[in-house]
């Protein structure tokens, strides 16, 4: 009988993956599913508690560590048996490895993986990449269903793991559009946030790592004509922050503010004139979705799932990756045509409210849970 116990497993994570999980917690029907989360100790525990979930600390690292990972899997398998978990739902490459191994050990009836990122294990070096590729190939076949967050990622994953197409389903990420509608004017927001009131403000939100392509945005700034140089805001943190700050300091194109991680993202987005997502690879591009929810026009690279979110010429402008000149041209075009920028911003918000709400995402995930429970003969007739 419902509610069925669901255990989400997540690695140390920030950004889109963590926001996705917290949104699932908030919008899952608790009369149907009892939600638990296992992951490393940190700020996630408090966020899970605030969203009404139950948190269990599990120690596993971001990189592949066979001995440590096996210990974590044994620890998780004990939790799965003790709490009689019906559905294990792992998020991302590392949590997917540890979590699904635990699910196999515990005999958990339904095992689900959400693949969030197109790079998957591409960043891991040498033998770790080969070892993980082998483990993933084996575990994929013991996974009931695999969720990808875009059709582009679905095609990539099916080809990579040589899976039957019906095993992999796309469920788009979603946001709550009302969270990105603020009551203050842009001028008031900028004054409160310490941003210039009398110039264009162009922003991005990203993990400051190579695959996010922020260096190309900095290079694009230097290619803008002197009369069209905005103030740039870069929200986020990561291993390349110091290097990017040095590049920005040497740039001749406008001024840059690096904010680090921020909790007031809706206010920041509403203070921008334009949003740029210069990623080299992107499973979905939830940062672009949040910008569209804030009625911002978006300049983004046409990689991964981004073209499924941003409609070129309608809600923004898509450009090739690694092309600072194309980024500069698109930024200059929208800053020089406020009417077009506003039209794209309105169209973007409308697209989010129709296709990419968090309620829609949660309903699709719950329907998948119940379909898999029914296939196992575990779905109660209530």
N, C-alpha and C positions, 0 to 999 in steps of 0.2 A: 504493500500500500504506500502511496506517496506520503510525505515527500521522500524522494530518492536521494541518497547521499552522493554528492559530487565533490571530488577533490581536484582542484586546479593546482598544477605544479608550474612554477616559474623560476627562472634563474635570477641572479642579480641583474636588474634591468631598470632603465629609466625610459622616458619618452613614450613612444606610441604603444609598445607592448604592455607596459604597466597601466597606461590609461585605458587601453582596451579591456584589460582584466577588471579594473575597478568599475568600469561602466557595465560589464557583464554582471558583476555582483549587485549593482544598484538596480538593474532592470530585469533580473531573473525572478520569476514568480516563486516566492518562498513557500507557497502552498503545494507546489509541485516538486521543488528541489531544495535540499538543504546544502548550502555551499560551504566548503572548507578550502583553504589555500595553504599550500606548503611551499616554502621558499626561504632564502637567507634572511637572517635578522637584519632589520634596518627600518627605514621609514615606511616600508610597505605594510608592516604589522599594524601601525596606527591607522593607515588608510583603509585596510581591510576591516578593522574594527568599526571605523566610522561608517563604512558601507554595509555593515551588518553581517559580515562574514566571520568565520572562525579561523584563526591563523595558527599554523604549526611550523616552528623553526626547523629547517633542514639545512645542513651545511654541505653545499657543493659549490664548486668554483666555476668561473666563466669558461676557463679552458678545459680541454680534455685531460683528465687525470685518472687513469684506469682504476688504481687501487682506491682512491678517495671516492670515485664515482660508484664503485661497487658497494662500498660501505653505505653511501647515501641511499642507494637502491634498496639495500636490505632494511635500512631504517624506515624508508617509505613503505616497503611491502608490509612491515609490521603494522604501520598506521592504517594501511588499506584494509588489512584483515580485521584489526581491532575495531575500526569504525564501520565495518561492513559497507564499504564504498561500492556503489553500483557502477559509477562512471568515473574513470580517470581521464582528465582533460589536461594535457601538457601543452605548453606554449614555447615555441622556439626550438632550436637545435639541441642545446645542452639539456634543458629540462625535458625535452622529448626523449632523449636518450635515457636519462636516469629514471624519469617517470614511467615510461613504458616498460623498461626492464623490471621495475618494481611491480608494475601491473601484471606482467607475465609470472613473476615469482609468487604473487599473491593470488593469482587466478581471478583477477578483477574482470567481471563479465564484459564491460564495454570500455574500450581504450580508444581515445580520440587525441589527435595531434592537430594543433593549429600552427601552420607555417606562416610566419609574419614577414620574412625577409628573403629577397631573391639571392643574397650572397650565401645564405645558409651556413655551410662550414668552410667557405672559400678562404677565409682569413687565417685558418689554422695552418701551421707549417708542417711540411714533410710527412713523417710517419703518422702523426696525429690525424691529418686529413685522410690518409688512406685507411687507417683503423676506423675512424668514424664513418667513412663512406661504407665500409663493410657492415658495421653495426647498424647503420641506418637502413641499409638495404634489407637486412634480416628483420629488423623491427617493423619496417613499413608493412611487411606481409602479415604481421600479427596485430596490426592496428585496424580496428573496425572501420573507422572513417577518418579521412584526413581533410581538414579544412584549410583552404588557402584564402587569402584576403583579396585576391584579384584573379581575373582569368589569365592574365599573363603569367602569374606565379603558378597557377594550376597547370598550365601547359608545360612550363619549365620543370615542375616537380614530377609530373607523369613521365616525361621523357628521361629525366635524370634517374629515377628509380625504376623505370620500366613497369609501371603499375597499370592495372585496368582502369580506364577513365572513370568508371562508375564508383570507384573507391574514393575519389577525390572530388570534393565539392567546394565551390566558391561561396563564401559568405562575406560580403563587404563590411568593412569597419563602419561605424556610425558615430555621430556626435549628437548632443542635444543642442539644436540651434538656438534655443532660448538662453542658454548659458553665454552665448556670444553676442547677445543684444544687450548693450549697456545703456543706462539712462543719461550719461553725461555726453556733452558735445566733444568733438575731437580736440578743440582748443583747450577745454577744461582738463581733459585727460592728459594732454601733453604737458600742460602746466604742472599737474599733480605728479606726473612721472618724470619730470625733469627733462623733457624733450623740447626741441625748438618749435615754437608756435608758427613762425613765419616762413617755413621752408618745407619742401617735400620730405617725407619720411618713408624710407623703403626698409622693409624688415624681412628677416628670415628666422625660422625656428628649426634648429637642427642639432644633432650630436656632432661635436666638432671633431670629426674623423674623416679620413680621406674620401670614403665613398659618398659623403654628403656634398662634396664639390664646392664648399664655401670659398675656397681659394679663387675659383672662377668668377664668383660674384665680386670679390675684391678686385680682381683684374678688370672686370667689366666696368667698375666704378671709374677707373683711370681712363677709360675710352669714351666716357660721356663728354659732350661739349661743355665748355666752361659755364655757360648759362643754365645748364640743366644738371647740376651736380647736387644730389639730395644728401640728406643725413641718413646714414645707414645704421640700423639696429640689428645686432646679431644675438639672438637669444639661444642659450644652450651652453653646454660645457663638453669637454672631451679631451682626448690625448693630444690633439693638434692645436689647442687653444693658444698656447704661447707663440707657436709658429705663425698662426693666422693673425695674431695681434701685431707681430712684427711686420708682416706683409701689409696690413692695414695702415700702420704708422708710416710706412714708406710710400703709400699710395698718394697719387696726386689728385685723386677723384673723390672729393667730399670728405666728411668726417665720419668716424665709426665709433659706435658704442657697443662694447661686449658686456652683456648683462649677467652672464652666467645663467644658472637655472632659475626660473621664476614661477611663482604660484599664481600670479595675476595675469595669466595669458590672455583672457578675453579683453581686459582693459588695454593691454599692450597692442593687441591686434587692431582694436578700434581706434588706436592713435596713429596707425599707419595709413599711408595713401596707397601703398602697393606692397604685395607680398611676392617674394622670389624663392623658389625651391630649385636649387641648381644641382640636384643629386646626380651621381653617376650610376647608381643603382637604387631601386626603391621597390619594395614589395607592394606597397599601396600608395603611400603619401598622405598620411592622416594630417600632417601639418598643413597641406594644401586644403584639405577638407575643412579644417578649423578656420583657415583664412577665408574661405568661401562662406562659411557660416557667419562670419563677421562682415559680409558684404564687400570683401576686398577683391579686386582683380588680381589674377595670379599669373606670373611669368614662371614657367617651370620647364624642366627638361623632359623630353619625350622618351622616358625610360620606364621599364617595368609596368607597374599598374597605374602610373600617373595619367596616361591618356584616357583611362577609364573614369577618372575623377574630373580632370580639367578638360573641357571641350575647347579645342583650339579655335580661336576666333569668336567664341561665344561666351565663355566664362574666363578666358585668359588667353595667353599666347604660349605655345609650346616651341621649344628650340632644341637643337641637338645638344647632347652632353659635351662637356669639355670645350665649349665654344664661347669664350668671353665676349667676342665681337657680337655674336647673335644675342646674347643676354643683354648687352649694352643697347643694341638696336631696339629690342622689345621694351626695355625699361624706358628708353627715351621716347618711344612712340606713345606709350600710355601716359607718361608724365606730360607729354605735349598735347594730349587730347583728353582733357578731364571728362568730357561727355561720354566718350567711348569707355573710359575706365569705370565711370559710374554705372554705365549700362551693363558692363561685364560683371561688376560687383553684385548688382541686383540679380542677374541671371544665375550667378554662382550660388547665392543664398537660396534661390528658388529650387535649384537642382538638389541642394543638400536636403531641404525640407521634403522633397518628393522621394528621393532615392537613398539617402544616406543617414537616416536617423538611428540613434542607438536603440530605440524601441524596435525598429525593424530588424536590426542585427540580433538583438536578444531573442525575438520571436523565432527567427530562423535557427538559432542555436538550440533553443528549447525543442523545436520541432524535430531537429536532428537527434537530440537525446532520446526523445520518445520513440522515434522510428527505430533506433538501434536497440532500445529496451524491448520493443515489440518483436523485433527479429530474434531476440534471445528468449522470448516467451516470458518476459519479466514485467511487462506493462500491465498494471492493474486496470480492470474495467470499472471506472468510477464515474 
